[in-house]
Amino acid sequence: MLEGRTVVITGAGGGLGRAFADGFSRAGARVVAADLDSAAAARTVEAIGGEGIAVEVDVADEASTAAMAAAALDAFGSIDVLVNNAAVFADLERVPFDEIAVDAWDRVMAVNVRGPWLCAKACAPALRAAGEARGAAIVNVSSATALSGSPRWAHYVASKGALLAMTRGLARELGAHRVRVNAIAPGFTLTEAGRGLVDDPETYGVARGAIQRALQPEDVVGTAVFLATDAAAMITGQTLVVDGGREFL
């Protein structure tokens, strides 16, 4: 399905990022597992078993994202897909919006908004080249909270909403080069980080879903892989909500 194509995945050291790496590898792609924790990225490459490399990256730093793109090109000669997954999330203190410290706000925006922009910027020349040759894609990982809101988490919600707007803007700019840009908005997902956020993760929100079971990382992966394939050749600038049809309250 994605044989001969290279996917760069940020935040690939664990959680959804590691699940994305495994899913894209199973689809035949060569995986660049990028993470601030280089050891975790290396463990991902070892775990997926396919063709891949681990790269250390700070997505909020321009030089670091440029080095990530260069490492991908040195290893595989192309960048066909970028999955912007890295984000500040689990360690955020949930407080009323008027009690969020400016430093905390700026940290979230640096990673969750500037990060995807810098990664797209660094990979853009290679993505344009791949797009004009055979089609390419960016998949931005947002959150259903950007659509529903979430109390005491204004910085995170705002950052994920900004990513949806960026998705539409980049889709307009890159479409002429056959680079498609879409977003996924997952609901509460049973990653390691997600499990630590609530008291009973297995049942959290399940009763409000049309499909009444907990969302697993693998449920999100299929959407990302689909958006990267030729089956989604005419889908761009869109947001796909993956949450089991959860009712927003």
PyRosetta script that sets phi, psi and omega in degrees:
from pyrosetta import init, pose_from_sequence

init()
pose = pose_from_sequence("MLEGRTVVITGAGGGLGRAFADGFSRAGARVVAADLDSAAAARTVEAIGGEGIAVEVDVADEASTAAMAAAALDAFGSIDVLVNNAAVFADLERVPFDEIAVDAWDRVMAVNVRGPWLCAKACAPALRAAGEARGAAIVNVSSATALSGSPRWAHYVASKGALLAMTRGLARELGAHRVRVNAIAPGFTLTEAGRGLVDDPETYGVARGAIQRALQPEDVVGTAVFLATDAAAMITGQTLVVDGGREFL")
pose.set_psi(1, -42.7)
pose.set_omega(1, 178.0)
pose.set_phi(2, -125.6)
pose.set_psi(2, 27.4)
pose.set_omega(2, -178.9)
pose.set_phi(3, -59.7)
pose.set_psi(3, 137.5)
pose.set_omega(3, 178.1)
pose.set_phi(4, 79.1)
pose.set_psi(4, 5.5)
pose.set_omega(4, -179.6)
pose.set_phi(5, -111.8)
pose.set_psi(5, 150.6)
pose.set_omega(5, -176.8)
pose.set_phi(6, -111.2)
pose.set_psi(6, 130.8)
pose.set_omega(6, 177.8)
pose.set_phi(7, -118.0)
pose.set_psi(7, 130.7)
pose.set_omega(7, 174.2)
pose.set_phi(8, -101.0)
pose.set_psi(8, 124.1)
pose.set_omega(8, -177.9)
pose.set_phi(9, -121.9)
pose.set_psi(9, 118.0)
pose.set_omega(9, 177.0)
pose.set_phi(10, -88.7)
pose.set_psi(10, 154.6)
pose.set_omega(10, -176.1)
pose.set_phi(11, 64.3)
pose.set_psi(11, 34.2)
pose.set_omega(11, -172.9)
pose.set_phi(12, -86.8)
pose.set_psi(12, 4.1)
pose.set_omega(12, -176.5)
pose.set_phi(13, -75.0)
pose.set_psi(13, -14.6)
pose.set_omega(13, -179.5)
pose.set_phi(14, -173.6)
pose.set_psi(14, -178.9)
pose.set_omega(14, 175.7)
pose.set_phi(15, 57.5)
pose.set_psi(15, -138.7)
pose.set_omega(15, 179.2)
pose.set_phi(16, -60.4)
pose.set_psi(16, -35.7)
pose.set_omega(16, -178.9)
pose.set_phi(17, -60.3)
pose.set_psi(17, -43.3)
pose.set_omega(17, 178.1)
pose.set_phi(18, -67.5)
pose.set_psi(18, -37.5)
pose.set_omega(18, 177.3)
pose.set_phi(19, -64.5)
pose.set_psi(19, -39.6)
pose.set_omega(19, 176.0)
pose.set_phi(20, -62.0)
pose.set_psi(20, -44.7)
pose.set_omega(20, -179.6)
pose.set_phi(21, -58.6)
pose.set_psi(21, -44.2)
pose.set_omega(21, 179.5)
pose.set_phi(22, -64.9)
pose.set_psi(22, -43.8)
pose.set_omega(22, -178.9)
pose.set_phi(23, -65.0)
pose.set_psi(23, -42.7)
pose.set_omega(23, 179.2)
pose.set_phi(24, -69.1)
pose.set_psi(24, -36.7)
pose.set_omega(24, 176.8)
pose.set_phi(25, -62.7)
pose.set_psi(25, -43.2)
pose.set_omega(25, 178.3)
pose.set_phi(26, -62.7)
pose.set_psi(26, -27.9)
pose.set_omega(26, 178.0)
pose.set_phi(27, -82.7)
pose.set_psi(27, 0.8)
pose.set_omega(27, 174.7)
pose.set_phi(28, 101.4)
pose.set_psi(28, -1.2)
pose.set_omega(28, -176.7)
pose.set_phi(29, -78.9)
pose.set_psi(29, 155.0)
pose.set_omega(29, 169.1)
pose.set_phi(30, -87.1)
pose.set_psi(30, 130.6)
pose.set_omega(30, -169.2)
pose.set_phi(31, -109.0)
pose.set_psi(31, 129.3)
pose.set_omega(31, 169.1)
pose.set_phi(32, -104.7)
pose.set_psi(32, 103.2)
pose.set_omega(32, -178.8)
pose.set_phi(33, -88.6)
pose.set_psi(33, 106.9)
pose.set_omega(33, -175.4)
pose.set_phi(34, -109.2)
pose.set_psi(34, 134.3)
pose.set_omega(34, -178.4)
pose.set_phi(35, -159.6)
pose.set_psi(35, 152.8)
pose.set_omega(35, 174.8)
pose.set_phi(36, -62.9)
pose.set_psi(36, -31.2)
pose.set_omega(36, 177.2)
pose.set_phi(37, -94.4)
pose.set_psi(37, 99.7)
pose.set_omega(37, -174.8)
pose.set_phi(38, -65.3)
pose.set_psi(38, -33.2)
pose.set_omega(38, 179.1)
pose.set_phi(39, -66.7)
pose.set_psi(39, -40.4)
pose.set_omega(39, 177.4)
pose.set_phi(40, -64.6)
pose.set_psi(40, -39.9)
pose.set_omega(40, 177.2)
pose.set_phi(41, -61.6)
pose.set_psi(41, -41.2)
pose.set_omega(41, 178.8)
pose.set_phi(42, -64.3)
pose.set_psi(42, -37.6)
pose.set_omega(42, 177.9)
pose.set_phi(43, -65.5)
pose.set_psi(43, -35.0)
pose.set_omega(43, 176.3)
pose.set_phi(44, -62.8)
pose.set_psi(44, -46.8)
pose.set_omega(44, 179.9)
pose.set_phi(45, -60.7)
pose.set_psi(45, -40.7)
pose.set_omega(45, 178.7)
pose.set_phi(46, -65.4)
pose.set_psi(46, -39.1)
pose.set_omega(46, -175.6)
pose.set_phi(47, -70.6)
pose.set_psi(47, -36.9)
pose.set_omega(47, -175.3)
pose.set_phi(48, -75.9)
pose.set_psi(48, -26.6)
pose.set_omega(48, 172.5)
pose.set_phi(49, 77.8)
pose.set_psi(49, -10.0)
pose.set_omega(49, 179.5)
pose.set_phi(50, -92.1)
pose.set_psi(50, -164.8)
pose.set_omega(50, -179.6)
pose.set_phi(51, -78.4)
pose.set_psi(51, 123.3)
pose.set_omega(51, -177.6)
pose.set_phi(52, -171.2)
pose.set_psi(52, 166.4)
pose.set_omega(52, 174.9)
pose.set_phi(53, -135.8)
pose.set_psi(53, 155.2)
pose.set_omega(53, 175.2)
pose.set_phi(54, -103.9)
pose.set_psi(54, 138.3)
pose.set_omega(54, -178.8)
pose.set_phi(55, -135.1)
pose.set_psi(55, 133.3)
pose.set_omega(55, 173.8)
pose.set_phi(56, -81.9)
pose.set_psi(56, 133.0)
pose.set_omega(56, 179.7)
pose.set_phi(57, -148.9)
pose.set_psi(57, 139.6)
pose.set_omega(57, 166.7)
pose.set_phi(58, -106.4)
pose.set_psi(58, 105.0)
pose.set_omega(58, -171.7)
pose.set_phi(59, -66.3)
pose.set_psi(59, -18.1)
pose.set_omega(59, 179.6)
pose.set_phi(60, -83.3)
pose.set_psi(60, -3.6)
pose.set_omega(60, -176.4)
pose.set_phi(61, -112.0)
pose.set_psi(61, 124.3)
pose.set_omega(61, -174.3)
pose.set_phi(62, -63.5)
pose.set_psi(62, -44.2)
pose.set_omega(62, -179.4)
pose.set_phi(63, -63.6)
pose.set_psi(63, -37.1)
pose.set_omega(63, -179.3)
pose.set_phi(64, -67.7)
pose.set_psi(64, -40.9)
pose.set_omega(64, 178.4)
pose.set_phi(65, -68.8)
pose.set_psi(65, -34.5)
pose.set_omega(65, 176.3)
pose.set_phi(66, -64.8)
pose.set_psi(66, -40.3)
pose.set_omega(66, 177.7)
pose.set_phi(67, -65.5)
pose.set_psi(67, -35.9)
pose.set_omega(67, 177.1)
pose.set_phi(68, -61.4)
pose.set_psi(68, -47.1)
pose.set_omega(68, 179.7)
pose.set_phi(69, -63.8)
pose.set_psi(69, -40.1)
pose.set_omega(69, 179.4)
pose.set_phi(70, -64.2)
pose.set_psi(70, -39.5)
pose.set_omega(70, 179.2)
pose.set_phi(71, -64.5)
pose.set_psi(71, -39.6)
pose.set_omega(71, 177.9)
pose.set_phi(72, -63.1)
pose.set_psi(72, -43.1)
pose.set_omega(72, -179.5)
pose.set_phi(73, -69.4)
pose.set_psi(73, -38.5)
pose.set_omega(73, 177.7)
pose.set_phi(74, -62.4)
pose.set_psi(74, -38.2)
pose.set_omega(74, -176.1)
pose.set_phi(75, -78.8)
pose.set_psi(75, -40.3)
pose.set_omega(75, -168.8)
pose.set_phi(76, -127.7)
pose.set_psi(76, -10.3)
pose.set_omega(76, 174.3)
pose.set_phi(77, 83.0)
pose.set_psi(77, -4.7)
pose.set_omega(77, 179.5)
pose.set_phi(78, -156.5)
pose.set_psi(78, 160.0)
pose.set_omega(78, 167.1)
pose.set_phi(79, -129.0)
pose.set_psi(79, 112.3)
pose.set_omega(79, -177.0)
pose.set_phi(80, -101.1)
pose.set_psi(80, -27.1)
pose.set_omega(80, -176.8)
pose.set_phi(81, -142.1)
pose.set_psi(81, 136.5)
pose.set_omega(81, 172.2)
pose.set_phi(82, -119.9)
pose.set_psi(82, 124.3)
pose.set_omega(82, 174.8)
pose.set_phi(83, -109.1)
pose.set_psi(83, 107.6)
pose.set_omega(83, 179.3)
pose.set_phi(84, -85.1)
pose.set_psi(84, 92.3)
pose.set_omega(84, -174.6)
pose.set_phi(85, -111.5)
pose.set_psi(85, -25.9)
pose.set_omega(85, -176.3)
pose.set_phi(86, -59.9)
pose.set_psi(86, 136.2)
pose.set_omega(86, -179.6)
pose.set_phi(87, -162.2)
pose.set_psi(87, 152.0)
pose.set_omega(87, 167.4)
pose.set_phi(88, -81.5)
pose.set_psi(88, 128.5)
pose.set_omega(88, -170.9)
pose.set_phi(89, -152.2)
pose.set_psi(89, -73.6)
pose.set_omega(89, -167.0)
pose.set_phi(90, -68.4)
pose.set_psi(90, -28.5)
pose.set_omega(90, -175.2)
pose.set_phi(91, -93.5)
pose.set_psi(91, 8.9)
pose.set_omega(91, 179.7)
pose.set_phi(92, -75.1)
pose.set_psi(92, 135.1)
pose.set_omega(92, 174.2)
pose.set_phi(93, -78.3)
pose.set_psi(93, 128.8)
pose.set_omega(93, 179.6)
pose.set_phi(94, -89.1)
pose.set_psi(94, 111.3)
pose.set_omega(94, -178.0)
pose.set_phi(95, -139.7)
pose.set_psi(95, 161.2)
pose.set_omega(95, 175.1)
pose.set_phi(96, -55.5)
pose.set_psi(96, 149.9)
pose.set_omega(96, -174.0)
pose.set_phi(97, -57.3)
pose.set_psi(97, -32.9)
pose.set_omega(97, -177.2)
pose.set_phi(98, -85.4)
pose.set_psi(98, 7.3)
pose.set_omega(98, 173.3)
pose.set_phi(99, -115.2)
pose.set_psi(99, 1.1)
pose.set_omega(99, 177.6)
pose.set_phi(100, -71.0)
pose.set_psi(100, 128.3)
pose.set_omega(100, 177.8)
pose.set_phi(101, -71.2)
pose.set_psi(101, 146.5)
pose.set_omega(101, -179.8)
pose.set_phi(102, -58.9)
pose.set_psi(102, -39.8)
pose.set_omega(102, 179.0)
pose.set_phi(103, -62.4)
pose.set_psi(103, -38.9)
pose.set_omega(103, 178.6)
pose.set_phi(104, -67.2)
pose.set_psi(104, -42.6)
pose.set_omega(104, 177.0)
pose.set_phi(105, -58.6)
pose.set_psi(105, -47.8)
pose.set_omega(105, -176.9)
pose.set_phi(106, -65.3)
pose.set_psi(106, -35.7)
pose.set_omega(106, 178.7)
pose.set_phi(107, -64.3)
pose.set_psi(107, -44.1)
pose.set_omega(107, 178.8)
pose.set_phi(108, -61.9)
pose.set_psi(108, -45.4)
pose.set_omega(108, -178.7)
pose.set_phi(109, -67.0)
pose.set_psi(109, -34.6)
pose.set_omega(109, -179.7)
pose.set_phi(110, -63.5)
pose.set_psi(110, -43.0)
pose.set_omega(110, -177.6)
pose.set_phi(111, -83.9)
pose.set_psi(111, -47.6)
pose.set_omega(111, -170.0)
pose.set_phi(112, -82.1)
pose.set_psi(112, -20.7)
pose.set_omega(112, -178.9)
pose.set_phi(113, -117.9)
pose.set_psi(113, -56.4)
pose.set_omega(113, 178.6)
pose.set_phi(114, -62.6)
pose.set_psi(114, -35.6)
pose.set_omega(114, -178.6)
pose.set_phi(115, -57.7)
pose.set_psi(115, -55.2)
pose.set_omega(115, 178.1)
pose.set_phi(116, -59.6)
pose.set_psi(116, -36.9)
pose.set_omega(116, 177.7)
pose.set_phi(117, -64.1)
pose.set_psi(117, -46.5)
pose.set_omega(117, 180.0)
pose.set_phi(118, -64.7)
pose.set_psi(118, -38.2)
pose.set_omega(118, 178.4)
pose.set_phi(119, -66.0)
pose.set_psi(119, -43.0)
pose.set_omega(119, 177.2)
pose.set_phi(120, -63.6)
pose.set_psi(120, -41.1)
pose.set_omega(120, 178.6)
pose.set_phi(121, -60.9)
pose.set_psi(121, -45.6)
pose.set_omega(121, -178.4)
pose.set_phi(122, -66.2)
pose.set_psi(122, -36.7)
pose.set_omega(122, -176.4)
pose.set_phi(123, -89.9)
pose.set_psi(123, -8.4)
pose.set_omega(123, -171.7)
pose.set_phi(124, -55.8)
pose.set_psi(124, -47.3)
pose.set_omega(124, -179.1)
pose.set_phi(125, -59.2)
pose.set_psi(125, -42.9)
pose.set_omega(125, 179.7)
pose.set_phi(126, -69.4)
pose.set_psi(126, -38.5)
pose.set_omega(126, 178.3)
pose.set_phi(127, -64.9)
pose.set_psi(127, -41.4)
pose.set_omega(127, 177.3)
pose.set_phi(128, -61.4)
pose.set_psi(128, -44.3)
pose.set_omega(128, 179.9)
pose.set_phi(129, -62.3)
pose.set_psi(129, -44.7)
pose.set_omega(129, 179.2)
pose.set_phi(130, -66.6)
pose.set_psi(130, -38.2)
pose.set_omega(130, -179.9)
pose.set_phi(131, -62.7)
pose.set_psi(131, -44.9)
pose.set_omega(131, -179.3)
pose.set_phi(132, -68.2)
pose.set_psi(132, -26.1)
pose.set_omega(132, 179.8)
pose.set_phi(133, -82.5)
pose.set_psi(133, -42.1)
pose.set_omega(133, -173.1)
pose.set_phi(134, -154.3)
pose.set_psi(134, 2.9)
pose.set_omega(134, -176.8)
pose.set_phi(135, 97.0)
pose.set_psi(135, 140.6)
pose.set_omega(135, -179.6)
pose.set_phi(136, -143.3)
pose.set_psi(136, 172.4)
pose.set_omega(136, -174.1)
pose.set_phi(137, -153.5)
pose.set_psi(137, 148.0)
pose.set_omega(137, 166.8)
pose.set_phi(138, -117.2)
pose.set_psi(138, 132.4)
pose.set_omega(138, 175.2)
pose.set_phi(139, -119.2)
pose.set_psi(139, 114.6)
pose.set_omega(139, 179.1)
pose.set_phi(140, -96.7)
pose.set_psi(140, 130.8)
pose.set_omega(140, -178.9)
pose.set_phi(141, -96.7)
pose.set_psi(141, 103.2)
pose.set_omega(141, 178.0)
pose.set_phi(142, -96.4)
pose.set_psi(142, -139.2)
pose.set_omega(142, -178.1)
pose.set_phi(143, -161.2)
pose.set_psi(143, 146.3)
pose.set_omega(143, 175.5)
pose.set_phi(144, -62.0)
pose.set_psi(144, -20.0)
pose.set_omega(144, 177.5)
pose.set_phi(145, -65.2)
pose.set_psi(145, -22.3)
pose.set_omega(145, 177.4)
pose.set_phi(146, -67.8)
pose.set_psi(146, -22.1)
pose.set_omega(146, -179.2)
pose.set_phi(147, -99.2)
pose.set_psi(147, -30.2)
pose.set_omega(147, -176.1)
pose.set_phi(148, -101.6)
pose.set_psi(148, -23.2)
pose.set_omega(148, -170.2)
pose.set_phi(149, 81.5)
pose.set_psi(149, 161.2)
pose.set_omega(149, 177.1)
pose.set_phi(150, -155.5)
pose.set_psi(150, 125.6)
pose.set_omega(150, -175.2)
pose.set_phi(151, -67.3)
pose.set_psi(151, 147.7)
pose.set_omega(151, 174.3)
pose.set_phi(152, 63.1)
pose.set_psi(152, 30.5)
pose.set_omega(152, -177.7)
pose.set_phi(153, -148.7)
pose.set_psi(153, 35.4)
pose.set_omega(153, -169.8)
pose.set_phi(154, -60.1)
pose.set_psi(154, -36.3)
pose.set_omega(154, -178.7)
pose.set_phi(155, -66.5)
pose.set_psi(155, -42.8)
pose.set_omega(155, 178.8)
pose.set_phi(156, -67.2)
pose.set_psi(156, -46.3)
pose.set_omega(156, -179.9)
pose.set_phi(157, -59.7)
pose.set_psi(157, -45.2)
pose.set_omega(157, -179.5)
pose.set_phi(158, -62.6)
pose.set_psi(158, -39.8)
pose.set_omega(158, -179.0)
pose.set_phi(159, -65.9)
pose.set_psi(159, -39.5)
pose.set_omega(159, -179.3)
pose.set_phi(160, -74.4)
pose.set_psi(160, -28.8)
pose.set_omega(160, 172.6)
pose.set_phi(161, -68.3)
pose.set_psi(161, -39.9)
pose.set_omega(161, 176.5)
pose.set_phi(162, -60.4)
pose.set_psi(162, -36.8)
pose.set_omega(162, 179.9)
pose.set_phi(163, -65.1)
pose.set_psi(163, -35.0)
pose.set_omega(163, 176.3)
pose.set_phi(164, -64.8)
pose.set_psi(164, -42.2)
pose.set_omega(164, 177.8)
pose.set_phi(165, -65.7)
pose.set_psi(165, -40.8)
pose.set_omega(165, 177.3)
pose.set_phi(166, -61.0)
pose.set_psi(166, -38.3)
pose.set_omega(166, 178.5)
pose.set_phi(167, -56.5)
pose.set_psi(167, -47.0)
pose.set_omega(167, -179.5)
pose.set_phi(168, -65.5)
pose.set_psi(168, -40.6)
pose.set_omega(168, 179.8)
pose.set_phi(169, -64.9)
pose.set_psi(169, -45.8)
pose.set_omega(169, 179.8)
pose.set_phi(170, -66.6)
pose.set_psi(170, -34.4)
pose.set_omega(170, 177.7)
pose.set_phi(171, -59.6)
pose.set_psi(171, -41.1)
pose.set_omega(171, 178.5)
pose.set_phi(172, -65.1)
pose.set_psi(172, -38.0)
pose.set_omega(172, -177.1)
pose.set_phi(173, -76.6)
pose.set_psi(173, -35.2)
pose.set_omega(173, -171.7)
pose.set_phi(174, -98.5)
pose.set_psi(174, -7.5)
pose.set_omega(174, -177.2)
pose.set_phi(175, -59.4)
pose.set_psi(175, -35.1)
pose.set_omega(175, -179.5)
pose.set_phi(176, -63.3)
pose.set_psi(176, -20.5)
pose.set_omega(176, 179.6)
pose.set_phi(177, -100.7)
pose.set_psi(177, 11.9)
pose.set_omega(177, -178.6)
pose.set_phi(178, 59.9)
pose.set_psi(178, 34.8)
pose.set_omega(178, 171.2)
pose.set_phi(179, -104.6)
pose.set_psi(179, 116.2)
pose.set_omega(179, -179.0)
pose.set_phi(180, -92.6)
pose.set_psi(180, 140.5)
pose.set_omega(180, -178.5)
pose.set_phi(181, -128.2)
pose.set_psi(181, 116.3)
pose.set_omega(181, -179.3)
pose.set_phi(182, -134.2)
pose.set_psi(182, 166.1)
pose.set_omega(182, 179.5)
pose.set_phi(183, -126.0)
pose.set_psi(183, 151.4)
pose.set_omega(183, 170.9)
pose.set_phi(184, -113.6)
pose.set_psi(184, 136.7)
pose.set_omega(184, 176.8)
pose.set_phi(185, -119.3)
pose.set_psi(185, 87.6)
pose.set_omega(185, -179.5)
pose.set_phi(186, -73.8)
pose.set_psi(186, 149.3)
pose.set_omega(186, 167.4)
pose.set_phi(187, -80.2)
pose.set_psi(187, -167.7)
pose.set_omega(187, 179.3)
pose.set_phi(188, -59.2)
pose.set_psi(188, 122.3)
pose.set_omega(188, -172.4)
pose.set_phi(189, -119.4)
pose.set_psi(189, 141.9)
pose.set_omega(189, -177.0)
pose.set_phi(190, -80.8)
pose.set_psi(190, 64.0)
pose.set_omega(190, 168.5)
pose.set_phi(191, -89.2)
pose.set_psi(191, 174.7)
pose.set_omega(191, 176.3)
pose.set_phi(192, -58.4)
pose.set_psi(192, -44.0)
pose.set_omega(192, -179.4)
pose.set_phi(193, -66.9)
pose.set_psi(193, -42.5)
pose.set_omega(193, -179.5)
pose.set_phi(194, -61.2)
pose.set_psi(194, -40.7)
pose.set_omega(194, -179.2)
pose.set_phi(195, -61.5)
pose.set_psi(195, -28.5)
pose.set_omega(195, -178.8)
pose.set_phi(196, -82.4)
pose.set_psi(196, -4.2)
pose.set_omega(196, -174.9)
pose.set_phi(197, -90.5)
pose.set_psi(197, -24.1)
pose.set_omega(197, -174.6)
pose.set_phi(198, -131.4)
pose.set_psi(198, 162.7)
pose.set_omega(198, -175.8)
pose.set_phi(199, -72.9)
pose.set_psi(199, -38.5)
pose.set_omega(199, -176.4)
pose.set_phi(200, -130.2)
pose.set_psi(200, 76.3)
pose.set_omega(200, -172.1)
pose.set_phi(201, -61.2)
pose.set_psi(201, -30.7)
pose.set_omega(201, -176.6)
pose.set_phi(202, -65.8)
pose.set_psi(202, -25.8)
pose.set_omega(202, -177.8)
pose.set_phi(203, -114.8)
pose.set_psi(203, -4.3)
pose.set_omega(203, -175.5)
pose.set_phi(204, -59.2)
pose.set_psi(204, 118.8)
pose.set_omega(204, 176.3)
pose.set_phi(205, 74.4)
pose.set_psi(205, -5.4)
pose.set_omega(205, -174.2)
pose.set_phi(206, -60.4)
pose.set_psi(206, -39.8)
pose.set_omega(206, -176.6)
pose.set_phi(207, -65.3)
pose.set_psi(207, -19.2)
pose.set_omega(207, -179.5)
pose.set_phi(208, -94.3)
pose.set_psi(208, 5.6)
pose.set_omega(208, -179.3)
pose.set_phi(209, -97.9)
pose.set_psi(209, 150.0)
pose.set_omega(209, 171.9)
pose.set_phi(210, -67.3)
pose.set_psi(210, -38.6)
pose.set_omega(210, 172.6)
pose.set_phi(211, -101.2)
pose.set_psi(211, 110.8)
pose.set_omega(211, -167.3)
pose.set_phi(212, -95.0)
pose.set_psi(212, 72.6)
pose.set_omega(212, 168.7)
pose.set_phi(213, -150.7)
pose.set_psi(213, 162.5)
pose.set_omega(213, -178.3)
pose.set_phi(214, -69.1)
pose.set_psi(214, 145.4)
pose.set_omega(214, 179.5)
pose.set_phi(215, -80.3)
pose.set_psi(215, 122.9)
pose.set_omega(215, 179.2)
pose.set_phi(216, -96.9)
pose.set_psi(216, 154.8)
pose.set_omega(216, 177.2)
pose.set_phi(217, -53.5)
pose.set_psi(217, -37.8)
pose.set_omega(217, -178.3)
pose.set_phi(218, -62.7)
pose.set_psi(218, -25.4)
pose.set_omega(218, 178.7)
pose.set_phi(219, -68.2)
pose.set_psi(219, -26.9)
pose.set_omega(219, -179.1)
pose.set_phi(220, -86.7)
pose.set_psi(220, -31.7)
pose.set_omega(220, -174.7)
pose.set_phi(221, -60.5)
pose.set_psi(221, -43.5)
pose.set_omega(221, -176.9)
pose.set_phi(222, -59.0)
pose.set_psi(222, -36.1)
pose.set_omega(222, 178.3)
pose.set_phi(223, -66.0)
pose.set_psi(223, -42.2)
pose.set_omega(223, 179.6)
pose.set_phi(224, -63.7)
pose.set_psi(224, -44.9)
pose.set_omega(224, 179.7)
pose.set_phi(225, -62.9)
pose.set_psi(225, -44.7)
pose.set_omega(225, 177.8)
pose.set_phi(226, -55.9)
pose.set_psi(226, -46.4)
pose.set_omega(226, -177.4)
pose.set_phi(227, -65.0)
pose.set_psi(227, -19.6)
pose.set_omega(227, 179.2)
pose.set_phi(228, -89.6)
pose.set_psi(228, -10.5)
pose.set_omega(228, -174.7)
pose.set_phi(229, -95.4)
pose.set_psi(229, 170.1)
pose.set_omega(229, 177.9)
pose.set_phi(230, -66.4)
pose.set_psi(230, -17.2)
pose.set_omega(230, 176.8)
pose.set_phi(231, -63.8)
pose.set_psi(231, -21.2)
pose.set_omega(231, 178.9)
pose.set_phi(232, -107.0)
pose.set_psi(232, 29.7)
pose.set_omega(232, -172.3)
pose.set_phi(233, -60.9)
pose.set_psi(233, -23.3)
pose.set_omega(233, -179.2)
pose.set_phi(234, -115.3)
pose.set_psi(234, 22.7)
pose.set_omega(234, 176.7)
pose.set_phi(235, -110.9)
pose.set_psi(235, 117.9)
pose.set_omega(235, 177.2)
pose.set_phi(236, -154.4)
pose.set_psi(236, 151.3)
pose.set_omega(236, -179.2)
pose.set_phi(237, 72.8)
pose.set_psi(237, 17.8)
pose.set_omega(237, -173.8)
pose.set_phi(238, -109.7)
pose.set_psi(238, 160.4)
pose.set_omega(238, 174.1)
pose.set_phi(239, -121.7)
pose.set_psi(239, 122.5)
pose.set_omega(239, 177.4)
pose.set_phi(240, -103.6)
pose.set_psi(240, 119.1)
pose.set_omega(240, 178.1)
pose.set_phi(241, -85.8)
pose.set_psi(241, 126.1)
pose.set_omega(241, 180.0)
pose.set_phi(242, -120.3)
pose.set_psi(242, 92.7)
pose.set_omega(242, -175.4)
pose.set_phi(243, -147.8)
pose.set_psi(243, 14.9)
pose.set_omega(243, -179.8)
pose.set_phi(244, 70.3)
pose.set_psi(244, 20.5)
pose.set_omega(244, 179.4)
pose.set_phi(245, 70.7)
pose.set_psi(245, 38.9)
pose.set_omega(245, -177.7)
pose.set_phi(246, -68.7)
pose.set_psi(246, 136.7)
pose.set_omega(246, 176.1)
pose.set_phi(247, -75.1)
pose.set_psi(247, 129.7)
pose.set_omega(247, 176.9)
pose.set_phi(248, -84.4)
pose.set_psi(248, 123.1)
pose.set_omega(248, -179.5)
pose.set_phi(249, -111.7)
pose.dump_pdb("model.pdb")
